[in-house]
Amino acid sequence: MVSKLPMIQMLRYQQGATLIVTMIFLVLLTFLGVSTIQDTALEEKMAANMRFKNMVFQDAETALREAEELLSQPAPLSVDANDWLYDDGYPFGVFDSCASTGASWASASASNATVKSWYVAQELSVLGTSDSAEVGVAQDEQKLYRITACARSDNTSALVVLQSTFSR
């Protein structure tokens, strides 16, 4: 028969090292879990911001296409009859900030209620399409327009400014 006396004496001398190692391991796992949760929350915010940026870009592009469609209609456009159409008397770049004072921007249809989009067009110049400078030869005239479209989200500070040059 084996004596149990040495085993009992060994148990008296243990100081709880297993408990301490287990507690350190649990603290490390807790930090790892909290860090993972924070990373996931940050990635979710980044994905939402990308979604809003994409929506705002699409609405700005829709506003740009609406202005191009209005400019491509066969009826002649008058600068005086349209609030959103300006002549080349405005300095170049005055509409770049989407906050030009004294300018009237036309609202565009938006795909989302939280996004506002608008556009303005500036008549730049008239170009002749014929290469001939011969006297008495009629040249077809093309008008150039610079269209600026803007879209802003109410939920975020996303602002998209698109510009195109349109000939008619």
DANORZI-V345448 format. One record per pair of residues at least 6 apart in sequence whose C-alpha atoms are under 7 Angstrom apart, sorted by the first residue. I is the first residue (numbers start at 0). J is the second residue. D is the distance in whole Angstrom. If there is no record, write none. Layout:
i = [I & I]
j = [J & J]
d = [D & D]
//
This chain:
i = [52 & 55 & 55 & 55 & 55 & 55 & 56 & 58 & 58 & 58 & 58 & 59 & 59 & 59 & 59 & 59 & 59 & 59 & 62 & 62 & 62 & 62 & 62 & 63 & 63 & 63 & 66 & 71 & 78 & 78 & 78 & 82 & 83 & 83 & 83 & 83 & 83 & 84 & 84 & 84 & 85 & 85 & 85 & 86 & 86 & 86 & 87 & 87 & 87 & 93 & 94 & 97 & 104 & 104 & 104 & 105 & 105 & 105 & 106 & 106 & 106 & 107 & 107 & 107 & 109 & 109 & 113 & 113 & 113 & 114 & 114 & 114 & 114 & 115 & 115 & 115 & 116 & 116 & 116 & 117 & 117 & 117 & 118 & 118 & 118 & 119 & 119 & 119 & 120 & 120 & 120 & 120 & 121 & 121 & 121 & 122 & 122 & 122 & 123 & 123 & 123 & 124 & 124 & 125 & 125 & 125 & 125 & 126 & 126 & 126 & 127 & 127 & 127 & 127 & 128 & 128 & 128 & 128 & 129 & 129 & 141 & 141 & 142 & 142 & 143 & 143 & 143 & 143 & 144 & 144 & 144 & 145 & 145 & 145 & 145 & 146 & 146 & 146 & 147 & 147 & 147 & 147 & 148 & 148 & 148 & 149 & 149 & 149 & 150 & 150 & 150 & 151 & 151 & 151 & 152]
j = [157 & 114 & 150 & 151 & 152 & 159 & 159 & 109 & 110 & 116 & 150 & 116 & 148 & 149 & 150 & 159 & 160 & 161 & 107 & 116 & 117 & 118 & 148 & 118 & 146 & 148 & 118 & 167 & 84 & 85 & 86 & 103 & 103 & 104 & 105 & 119 & 120 & 119 & 120 & 121 & 120 & 121 & 122 & 121 & 122 & 123 & 121 & 122 & 123 & 99 & 147 & 149 & 117 & 118 & 119 & 117 & 118 & 119 & 116 & 117 & 118 & 116 & 117 & 118 & 115 & 116 & 152 & 153 & 154 & 150 & 151 & 152 & 153 & 150 & 151 & 152 & 149 & 150 & 151 & 148 & 149 & 150 & 147 & 148 & 149 & 146 & 147 & 148 & 144 & 145 & 146 & 147 & 144 & 145 & 146 & 143 & 144 & 145 & 143 & 144 & 145 & 142 & 143 & 140 & 141 & 142 & 143 & 140 & 141 & 142 & 138 & 139 & 140 & 141 & 138 & 139 & 140 & 141 & 138 & 139 & 166 & 167 & 166 & 167 & 164 & 165 & 166 & 167 & 164 & 165 & 166 & 162 & 163 & 164 & 165 & 162 & 163 & 164 & 160 & 161 & 162 & 163 & 160 & 161 & 162 & 159 & 160 & 161 & 158 & 159 & 160 & 157 & 158 & 159 & 158]
d = [6 & 6 & 6 & 6 & 6 & 6 & 6 & 6 & 7 & 6 & 6 & 6 & 6 & 5 & 5 & 7 & 7 & 7 & 5 & 6 & 6 & 6 & 6 & 7 & 7 & 5 & 7 & 7 & 5 & 6 & 6 & 6 & 6 & 5 & 5 & 5 & 6 & 6 & 5 & 6 & 6 & 5 & 6 & 6 & 5 & 7 & 6 & 5 & 5 & 7 & 7 & 6 & 6 & 6 & 5 & 5 & 5 & 6 & 6 & 4 & 7 & 5 & 5 & 7 & 6 & 6 & 6 & 5 & 7 & 7 & 6 & 4 & 6 & 5 & 5 & 6 & 6 & 4 & 6 & 6 & 5 & 6 & 6 & 4 & 6 & 6 & 5 & 7 & 6 & 6 & 4 & 6 & 5 & 5 & 6 & 6 & 4 & 7 & 5 & 5 & 7 & 6 & 6 & 6 & 5 & 4 & 6 & 6 & 5 & 6 & 6 & 6 & 5 & 6 & 6 & 6 & 6 & 7 & 6 & 7 & 6 & 5 & 6 & 5 & 7 & 6 & 4 & 6 & 6 & 5 & 6 & 7 & 6 & 5 & 6 & 5 & 5 & 6 & 7 & 6 & 4 & 7 & 6 & 5 & 6 & 6 & 5 & 6 & 6 & 5 & 7 & 6 & 5 & 7 & 7]
//
